[in-house]
Amino acid sequence: MSSRLDRFISQNSVFSLSDTRLLIAQKRIVLDGHLAHSIQQKVTKFTQVVLDGKCLTYKTPVYLMLNKPRGVVSATKDLKHPTVLDLIQHPQKNELHIAGRLDFNTTGLMLLTNDGAWSRKMSLPETKLEKTYEVTLSKPLNDDYVAVFREGIYFSYENITTRPAGLEILSEYTARLSLVEGKYHQVKRMFGFFQNQVLSLHRASVGNLSLEALEVGKSRALTEEELDLTCEGAAQ
Ligand code: URA
C-alpha cells in the first residue's frame, strides 16, 4: 500500500493536503534524501519522509467501504445495538472513524477510515461529492418534487437552504436522489417538506464509489484507483 505525498503529509503532520504544494516549493520536504518535487509522489512504509528536518513515521492509512444493513448504529460504540464497527474485521479497526453517518434503518454505502484529513475533505459541501440515495416513499411522487429539490428547501433549524439536489422519479413511490451535502436526516427532512414519509433509504454511491457486488454487512478496502479518483474529486 502506498500513499500520495500530500495525503501522507496531511495524515502525519499538522499540515493539510493543500499545504503540501507550498511545503514542496519551500523545499521543506525530503524523500529518501531527495527534495520532494510533486504532491503526487508515492510514499510507502519504506520511504523516509523528512519534514523540516524531522522524520515522519508512517501510520498505515485505512480506507474501507461497508454495505451497512438496517438496524445497525453508525457509531463506534453503542450500549443497545450493534454498531458498524462490529461488522468489521480489520487489525486497525480501533483507529477507524466514520466518514458520513447513516441512520439506524438506512442501508448502503458507508466509508470508514483512520485518515481525518480525507474524511473531512469528503464531507465538505464545497467538495461537491455527489451522494446518491434510493428512496421509497409512503405517498406518490410528482414533478413538483423535482423542481423544489432543485431550488433548495429552507431548513429553519440550521437557517440554511439545501443545495440544488437532483431527483429522478423511478416509479410512483420510488426515486433516486443526488445530494452534495449531508445535513442531519437530510433526505427524510426534504421529503418531509411534502409530508411524505421515507419508508426505506439506501445510499448507493458516494462520488465515484459504489457498492456494486459488495454483500450486505460486508466491508472491503478501497482500491488505489478508487482512492486516487476520490482524492482528485475531493481536491476540486
Ligand atoms: N438522509 C437521511 O435522512 N438519513 C440518512 O441516513 C442519510 C441521509
Residues whose N, C-alpha, C, O or C-beta is under 5 A from the ligand:
A	BS01	URA	R101 L102 D103 T106 H185 Q186 V187 K188
